[in-house]
Amino acid sequence: MIAAVNILFSITSSLGNILILIALRKVTSLHPPTKLLFQCLAITDLGVGVTSQPLFATVLLTDYRNVNWSLIGNYLSLIFCGVSMLISTALSVDRLLALLLGLRYRHVVTLKRVRIAVAGCWLTPLVTALVIFLTRGKIFPRMLTILIILSVIISVSSYTKIVLKLRQHQTSVQENVHQGMAKAGGVPINLEQYKRTVVSIALVQISLVACYVPFLIFLIGHLGDYSIPNYVFFLVSTTFVYLNSSLNPFLYCWRIKEVRQAVLGTIKRFCSCPS
C-alpha cells in the first residue's frame, strides 16, 4: 500500500515539477533571483520524484533485499530533500530582504549572489551526506535533526519579522503609495503583489513543515526502536516527506496567477499536438 502511494506521488511530483519549470521560463513578473530560487526548488522536487521516491518504493516492494539500493535511496533523499528545505528557507529570507531593503533590494539581491546562496544550499546536504557516509551513519539523526530545526527557526523568524514590519509600516506605506513615492529603505511600492508572493512562499513553507514534522518526531523519539509500530511510523513519515515534492507544484499554480496561466497554456498546447 505504502509502495503504491509513493509510486503515485513520484509520478505527480515528476510531471508537476516539469510543468512548473516550463511555466517559470515564461513568467516575467517575478524578480529574476526570486524566480531562480523557485526554479531550484522545482528541480530538487523533480529529483525527489524521479530518483528518491521510486527507489524508496522499489526497496519496499523488494523487502529490503537490495541493501545497496536502499543506501543509495537514503543518500539521494538526504541531498534532494535537504536542498529543497534550504531553498524554501532561502525564499523566506529573500522576502524579508525585499521588505527591509525596499528599492535597494534589486541592487543588493542580485543573480550572482543568489547563485552563490544556491550553491551553498547544495553544498550543505552534500557535505552532510559525505560526513554521514564516513561515520557510517552514526551521526545521521543528529545532523538531520539540527538541519531541519535550524531551517524551521530561520523561516519562522523571517515570516514573523515580515508580519511585524507590515503592521508597523502599514499606515506609512499607504500614504507613500497614495503619493506615488517610496523611501529607499522602506516597504516596496507594489505592496499587494509583495503580499501575494509572501503568502505563496509561506504556504510552501507551511507545507514543508507539516510534511517534515512527523519525520522529525521519528528522528528525535523513535530512532533505534525496531518494533513494528515504529517501522510503520518511519514508512509513513518518510512518505510525508516525499509528498511535499508533489504539493509544491499545486501551491505554485494555486497562488501565482502567471504560473497557473503558463501551466494551463502548456497543457492545452500538449493536448492539441495530435490535431
C-alpha positions as CSV (number, residue, x, y, z in Angstrom):
1,M,0.0,0.0,0.0
2,I,2.7,2.5,1.0
3,A,4.8,1.5,-2.0
4,A,1.8,2.1,-4.3
5,V,1.2,5.5,-2.8
6,N,4.8,6.5,-3.3
7,I,4.8,5.4,-6.9
8,L,1.7,7.5,-7.5
9,F,3.3,10.6,-5.8
10,S,6.5,10.1,-7.7
11,I,4.5,10.4,-11.0
12,T,2.6,13.5,-9.8
13,S,5.8,15.1,-8.5
14,S,7.7,14.5,-11.7
15,L,5.0,15.7,-14.1
16,G,4.0,18.6,-11.8
17,N,7.5,20.0,-11.4
18,I,8.3,19.6,-15.1
19,L,5.3,21.7,-15.9
20,I,6.4,24.3,-13.3
21,L,9.9,24.5,-14.7
22,I,8.4,25.1,-18.2
23,A,6.0,27.7,-16.8
24,L,8.6,29.6,-14.8
25,R,10.6,30.2,-18.0
26,K,7.7,32.2,-19.4
27,V,6.9,34.2,-16.2
28,T,8.4,37.7,-16.3
29,S,6.7,39.3,-13.3
30,L,9.0,37.6,-10.7
31,H,12.3,39.2,-9.8
32,P,15.0,37.0,-11.5
33,P,16.8,36.0,-8.3
34,T,13.4,35.0,-6.7
35,K,12.5,33.1,-9.9
36,L,15.8,31.3,-9.7
37,L,15.0,30.1,-6.2
38,F,11.6,28.9,-7.4
39,Q,13.3,27.0,-10.3
40,C,15.9,25.4,-8.0
41,L,13.1,24.3,-5.6
42,A,11.2,22.7,-8.6
43,I,14.4,21.0,-9.7
44,T,15.0,19.4,-6.3
45,D,11.4,18.3,-6.1
46,L,11.7,16.8,-9.6
47,G,14.8,15.0,-8.3
48,V,12.8,13.5,-5.5
49,G,10.1,12.4,-7.9
50,V,12.5,10.9,-10.4
51,T,15.0,9.2,-8.1
52,S,14.5,9.1,-4.4
53,Q,10.8,8.2,-4.2
54,P,10.9,5.5,-6.9
55,L,13.9,3.9,-5.1
56,F,12.0,4.0,-1.8
57,A,9.1,2.3,-3.4
58,T,11.4,-0.3,-5.0
59,V,13.0,-1.1,-1.7
60,L,9.6,-1.6,-0.1
61,L,8.5,-3.9,-2.9
62,T,11.7,-6.0,-2.6
63,D,11.5,-6.1,1.2
64,Y,15.0,-4.5,1.6
65,R,16.7,-7.4,-0.1
66,N,18.9,-5.0,-2.0
67,V,20.8,-3.1,0.7
68,N,22.8,-1.1,-1.8
69,W,19.6,0.4,-3.5
70,S,18.3,1.3,0.0
71,L,21.5,3.2,0.9
72,I,21.6,5.0,-2.5
73,G,18.0,6.0,-2.0
74,N,18.7,7.3,1.5
75,Y,21.6,9.4,0.4
76,L,19.7,10.8,-2.6
77,S,16.7,11.6,-0.3
78,L,19.1,13.4,2.1
79,I,20.6,15.5,-0.7
80,F,17.4,16.4,-2.6
81,C,15.1,16.9,0.4
82,G,17.9,18.8,2.2
83,V,18.3,21.2,-0.7
84,S,14.5,21.6,-1.0
85,M,14.3,22.5,2.6
86,L,17.2,25.0,2.4
87,I,15.8,26.6,-0.8
88,S,12.5,27.1,0.9
89,T,14.3,28.8,3.8
90,A,16.2,31.0,1.4
91,L,12.9,32.1,-0.2
92,S,11.6,33.2,3.2
93,V,14.8,35.2,3.8
94,D,14.5,36.7,0.3
95,R,11.0,38.0,1.0
96,L,12.3,39.5,4.3
97,L,15.1,41.3,2.5
98,A,12.7,42.6,-0.1
99,L,10.7,44.2,2.7
100,L,13.6,45.6,4.7
101,L,15.7,46.9,1.7
102,G,12.8,48.4,-0.3
103,L,14.1,49.9,-3.5
104,R,17.7,48.8,-2.7
105,Y,16.6,45.2,-2.8
106,R,17.2,44.8,-6.6
107,H,20.7,46.2,-6.2
108,V,21.6,44.1,-3.2
109,V,19.9,40.7,-4.0
110,T,21.4,40.0,-7.4
111,L,21.5,36.9,-9.6
112,K,25.2,36.4,-8.8
113,R,24.7,36.5,-5.0
114,V,21.6,34.2,-5.2
115,R,23.6,31.7,-7.3
116,I,26.2,31.7,-4.6
117,A,23.5,31.1,-2.0
118,V,22.0,28.3,-4.1
119,A,25.5,26.7,-4.4
120,G,25.7,26.8,-0.6
121,C,22.2,25.1,-0.3
122,W,23.5,22.3,-2.5
123,L,26.9,22.1,-0.8
124,T,25.5,21.7,2.7
125,P,23.5,18.5,2.2
126,L,26.3,17.1,0.0
127,V,28.8,17.6,2.8
128,T,26.3,16.3,5.4
129,A,25.8,13.2,3.3
130,L,29.6,12.7,3.0
131,V,30.1,13.1,6.7
132,I,27.3,10.6,7.5
133,F,28.9,8.2,5.0
134,L,32.4,8.5,6.5
135,T,31.0,8.0,10.0
136,R,28.8,5.1,8.8
137,G,25.6,6.8,9.8
138,K,26.4,7.2,13.5
139,I,25.6,11.0,13.5
140,F,22.8,10.7,10.9
141,P,19.9,11.6,13.3
142,R,21.8,14.5,15.0
143,M,22.8,16.2,11.8
144,L,19.5,15.8,10.1
145,T,17.6,17.0,13.2
146,I,19.8,20.1,13.5
147,L,19.4,20.9,9.8
148,I,15.6,20.6,10.0
149,I,15.2,22.6,13.2
150,L,17.6,25.4,12.0
151,S,15.7,25.8,8.7
152,V,12.3,26.0,10.6
153,I,13.6,28.5,13.1
154,I,15.0,30.8,10.3
155,S,11.8,30.5,8.2
156,V,9.5,31.2,11.2
157,S,11.7,34.1,12.3
158,S,11.7,35.6,8.8
159,Y,7.9,35.4,8.5
160,T,7.3,36.8,12.0
161,K,9.6,39.7,11.2
162,I,7.7,40.3,7.9
163,V,4.3,40.3,9.7
164,L,5.5,42.7,12.4
165,K,7.1,45.1,9.8
166,L,4.0,45.1,7.6
167,R,1.8,46.0,10.6
168,Q,4.3,48.6,11.8
169,H,4.5,50.3,8.4
170,Q,1.0,49.8,7.1
171,T,-0.1,53.4,7.6
172,S,3.1,55.0,6.2
173,V,3.1,52.6,3.2
174,Q,-0.5,53.5,2.3
175,E,0.5,57.2,2.4
176,N,3.6,56.6,0.2
177,V,1.6,54.6,-2.3
178,H,-1.1,57.3,-2.5
179,Q,1.5,60.0,-3.1
180,G,3.4,57.8,-5.6
181,M,6.5,57.7,-3.5
182,A,8.5,55.2,-1.5
183,K,11.6,55.5,0.6
184,A,14.7,53.7,-0.3
185,G,14.8,51.8,2.9
186,G,11.0,51.2,3.2
187,V,8.5,48.7,2.0
188,P,8.2,48.1,-1.8
189,I,5.7,50.2,-3.6
190,N,3.7,47.3,-5.1
191,L,2.5,46.1,-1.7
192,E,-0.3,43.9,-2.9
193,Q,2.0,41.9,-5.3
194,Y,4.5,41.6,-2.5
195,K,1.9,40.2,-0.1
196,R,0.7,37.6,-2.7
197,T,4.3,36.4,-3.1
198,V,4.8,36.3,0.6
199,V,1.6,34.2,1.1
200,S,2.6,31.9,-1.7
201,I,6.1,31.2,-0.2
202,A,4.6,31.0,3.3
203,L,2.2,28.2,2.1
204,V,5.1,26.3,0.5
205,Q,6.9,26.7,3.8
206,I,3.9,25.5,5.9
207,S,3.5,22.6,3.6
208,L,7.2,21.7,4.1
209,V,7.0,21.9,7.9
210,A,3.8,19.9,8.0
211,C,5.4,17.1,5.9
212,Y,8.7,17.1,7.8
213,V,7.4,17.3,11.4
214,P,6.4,13.5,11.5
215,F,9.9,12.5,10.3
216,L,11.4,15.0,12.8
217,I,9.4,13.3,15.6
218,F,10.7,9.9,14.4
219,L,14.3,11.2,14.5
220,I,14.0,12.6,18.0
221,G,12.0,9.9,19.7
222,H,11.9,6.7,17.8
223,L,15.2,6.1,16.2
224,G,16.8,2.8,17.4
225,D,13.4,1.2,18.3
226,Y,12.9,-1.6,15.8
227,S,9.4,-2.5,16.8
228,I,6.7,-2.9,14.1
229,P,4.8,0.2,15.0
230,N,8.0,2.3,14.9
231,Y,8.8,0.8,11.5
232,V,5.3,1.7,10.1
233,F,5.7,5.2,11.5
234,F,9.1,5.5,9.7
235,L,7.5,4.5,6.4
236,V,4.6,6.9,6.8
237,S,6.7,9.8,7.9
238,T,9.1,9.3,5.0
239,T,6.2,9.2,2.6
240,F,5.0,12.5,4.0
241,V,8.5,14.0,3.3
242,Y,8.2,12.9,-0.3
243,L,4.7,14.1,-0.5
244,N,6.0,17.7,-0.1
245,S,7.5,17.5,-3.6
246,S,4.1,16.7,-5.1
247,L,2.3,19.5,-3.2
248,N,4.6,22.4,-4.2
249,P,3.6,22.5,-7.9
250,F,0.0,22.7,-6.9
251,L,0.7,25.5,-4.5
252,Y,2.5,27.4,-7.3
253,C,-0.4,27.0,-9.6
254,W,-2.9,28.0,-6.9
255,R,-1.2,31.1,-5.6
256,I,0.8,32.5,-8.5
257,K,-1.5,33.6,-11.4
258,E,1.2,33.9,-14.0
259,V,2.5,30.4,-13.3
260,R,-1.0,29.0,-13.4
261,Q,-1.7,30.6,-16.7
262,A,1.6,29.3,-18.2
263,V,0.9,25.8,-16.9
264,L,-2.6,25.7,-18.4
265,G,-1.2,27.1,-21.7
266,T,1.4,24.3,-21.8
267,I,-1.2,21.6,-21.1
268,K,-3.5,23.0,-23.8
269,R,-0.7,23.0,-26.3
270,F,0.3,19.5,-25.4
271,C,-3.2,18.2,-25.7
272,S,-3.7,19.8,-29.1
273,C,-0.5,18.4,-30.5
274,P,-2.0,15.4,-32.2
275,S,-4.6,17.5,-34.0
